[in-house]
Amino acid sequence: MFFGIFFCKIWLERMKLKFKFKFSKLIKLFKKITPLELLVAFLLVLILVFVMIQTRSQKEWVKAEIKISSSSWWQAYFASPPFWLGESIKIGDSEFDSGRKKIAEVLDVKIYELSGEGGERATQKDVYLILNLQINRDKKTGKMKFKNQPLEIGAPIELHLTNTYVQGLVLNIEGINEKKEMTELIIEGVWLNTFPWNAEAIPVSGEMEDGMGNVVAKILDKQIFLADMVITTDDGRVLVRKNPLRRDVAIRVKILVKKQGGIFYFREDQKVKIGENLFFHLPEVDVEWVSIKSIFDKDGKELY
């Protein structure tokens, strides 16, 4: 037992001497390293980290559709931007990274007026952008990131374009949602109880554009009638009479729609169904609250 403890102490002393010797050699070695050699070693570590990141994710380009709005999806419907923001964006506007490499490009712009009773909403417009985005895709998870932020449907996105800073929400990403089918429909509807001058101002062959010169609606025909009104007589009878101060307008319109999930949409977010209301913003007049009565395909065959 005594000899065991004695030999352990000797072994520990020898290990201390070896450690001191190696540590002193390490200090001498560090003293010989020049600042240039330290810089080279640091750069090599950076390159190694960069290579690891690149092997884990790969860069690619994807198309995405966004709506310029509040960055919170639950506020998006009430937060359309003022007209001057959308009109400042042009096809070809781009965003570049710190190395002046393009990471985003505007492929298409759609701008629609909003319906309202004047005031603040009268100066707002819905703005939709089709973008080409450079993303990093994680090879293991398949998740996409744009500017180190998740690129997902419903996620907020921030863009610093050529002349415009915008925030928006991602509506669609190429290859995730089903492909949107664009087609033309003809609807027959009625605009009830409007003023005579509104009815007279609707031009047959008048066109609504999306802000980029693309026609999305065309007035094919209209008929104007005195609006119905309900009166109650002194003896309690309820009668329908004509109102000489108001008009009902029967209207036939050709519209460009997208079909997604089995439903037709006009202007990106207005459902095309019997009983739904559509809004047509022409240069001369806003045709609002057109209640759909019938829907036809572009060849005139009644669908609904």
QUIPEJO-V432744 format. One record per helix or strand. SS is the DSSP state (a for helix, b for strand). FROM is the first residue (numbers start at 1). LEN is the number of residues. If there is no record, write none. Layout:
BEGIN
ss->SS from->FROM len->LEN
ss->SS from->FROM len->LEN
END
This chain:
BEGIN
ss->a from->2 len->31
ss->a from->35 len->22
ss->b from->57 len->12
ss->a from->73 len->6
ss->b from->82 len->1
ss->a from->83 len->5
ss->b from->94 len->3
ss->b from->102 len->12
ss->a from->119 len->5
ss->b from->124 len->15
ss->b from->144 len->3
ss->b from->149 len->2
ss->b from->156 len->5
ss->b from->165 len->9
ss->b from->181 len->15
ss->a from->196 len->6
ss->b from->207 len->3
ss->b from->215 len->18
ss->b from->238 len->23
ss->b from->263 len->4
ss->b from->270 len->2
ss->b from->277 len->5
ss->b from->286 len->12
ss->b from->302 len->1
END
